[in-house]
């Protein structure tokens, strides 16, 4: 492994393999997550944009290396391969059993440790993940690194080696904010900042041949106390589906529907009278 | 009595030896330039990628000769042009053979062996035949001139739909000059030939062996009489003969010399192209070889030598331009322009002794000779262009190969990107979970066999649209009912079926196509069945023609042939004639791609429908606009869509009741077009399956018992 020959600038892109639910699904026996069989996995949508933004800087510069990092078990390799297919130079996955149960802050601690090890010059993350939606990993990474950050960036002007980046942030009510941020820095990237490229199946297959570096906590100077439930300040207690609403479709001919509707109204108003 | 030996034409009569030498010099020079020109062209073709011909060369040659002699391809959809071209072709060919015959005697047989045959009766018949050939040539050319100058068919307007009027190559006016020069050169050669013949007759009128036999060259004799009535003397005619002889001779030699450099080369390139024709060019697209570094065509040298030759075969006749549904609805695509652009590019970049830098060989872009991505993405891969091309140019594979490059670099509509990602993720273009593929079967009162679990006679490959689109799901349920009623032992692949990949491949995403094809071939290999039936012509095409390359060889049919058999065998019995006045839309992938024209028509007849054909039917069927992945991309707003164009064509049929389709995508496209063209209520769009079901209202008793 090691960095691409001659690369002096490095952008670390934190990515996540997110899960979405199939039409029908079941909650896990312990009641704290969805049964994994019912999950469809993919690269987090926001991360497609942050990776694209990094690759664009790489393509405009001469000596930029883009490193995709994910914290997760082996299934997360699929997301990393997609990053490799879309232009990341290397991919790193951090995992060991002790990492299970980490909250977003603990994950940020791990990514920050990787950023230190890699001597990254910039760190990109998505604004949020589509499954858990904490929107906190990116900013927490900045906290652990003690770097400046800008969240919800929807325009970024940065050239390789610059000491400052100009960013535009998206605020409520259509208000935009232009900022200068001293680098190194962490940016969380908003959807729509660019048009993520298509990773053809051919490039995905070629990426499958590239190695993914897997690290454990010890490799990045952390211990099991820094991750998992031990390293987290929050824990999931229960996951459940809210009770179904009482809405009901009324079938039949228009006349039948009207009669049924009238009966219901009478029942309720009658009860109230 | 005149000695038959003297009934001939003395070559170079009254020429000084120097003049003869000069003429031979000119002849050799012309031949040299001709051969050099051929070398330039051959060198150009050799710079293309490898291509291996299959089949016997002799059979290919035989087919080509058949096509050329019968003018089969030139006559199609334009009989007058076919006839005129035939006159020019056969006239020219006879004149060429005649001149070669003279050379054979004068320069070979006589000097080497003292053999002569060009005199007496042979000479007289020879004169007559060549005079007739000259008249044929002239008449053919006159019609071509009349057509270009007065009839001006729109397809001969070279103005480009993919360029704006300010672009230098917008109207391709250089081609028009070339066209007219070609016609006039041949015309002048032909006419001066007759005048020359006449001048000789007048000049030598005193010789009975010449003048007495003048009517054996009737056209020349008529002109000769004209010259004499104008008072042209023998001496003056002799001078005229000398002058014209040189003019005619030099012009003819120049014509020969320039053949490889002008449109005249189609004599050779069109014949060669016909000989190299791949009858499955669009139906079975090529795989990307493992050795290839990047998929698709980016540089002109990525085209194979056969395709480079195809480019040179194009005569700009405009048949593809006329047939193209994208062009007809204002898209920036004319198949002819794609071919001409690439040809101009090849001629510019591959003509010199050394190859230019890679960067100068890039065929993608908006410069002269390049093809814009908007143009490539406008194509519906409906094969109308390939099907009608009289000289076997195969446009679709070139367009798809160029799209492969665009897909690899991500230059495509965001909607298309999204769809491809969806298909990769879920195996269908609707983004539904795999589990939901057989959901349409749940409302049936019977269970369809799972071909993965129990053997069946017929495996039904349903396809995406028929599985997920609510309107088409009803058709699928109807078809299942028909099969059950007819006692067919059939089953499905259920969740194991994936998008067949036909359109994914035609978009140019070859990697994804391989995944889909492999997945379906694997699923089918795990099921037990005798044959496959599909309700989807797109799936039908790729399974039939392309899956064999992936190890999947099946006996497969479209549902129309199966239903025809069931109806003919009485396993489905129409209880009453439907008596509808209908028209039938040939789906591209069933009709043009796989020649399935008859079965649906026979079914309509068996159902007692009155079929009124649209003007564009069978091989000339007009694409609904959904092919080549275009169903996943929005068409421009405010412009007529191909499906609307088609529905308007059908709407012109007096008293039309049902517009019959036999493809799920057609049902979607045309029901939409029926509404958007304001024809809703005037007639309906229905699947042929629905008509069969309506006719077979009461299921046959035997079938119920068997079910």
Interface residues (C-beta under 8 A of the other chain):
Chain A: X22 X23 X24 X40 X42 X195 X197 X198 X200 X201 X202 X203 X204 X205
Chain B: X288 X295 X407 X408 X410 X412 X414 X417 X420 X421 X424 X425 X426 X433 X435 X436 X509 X510 X511 X512 X514 X515
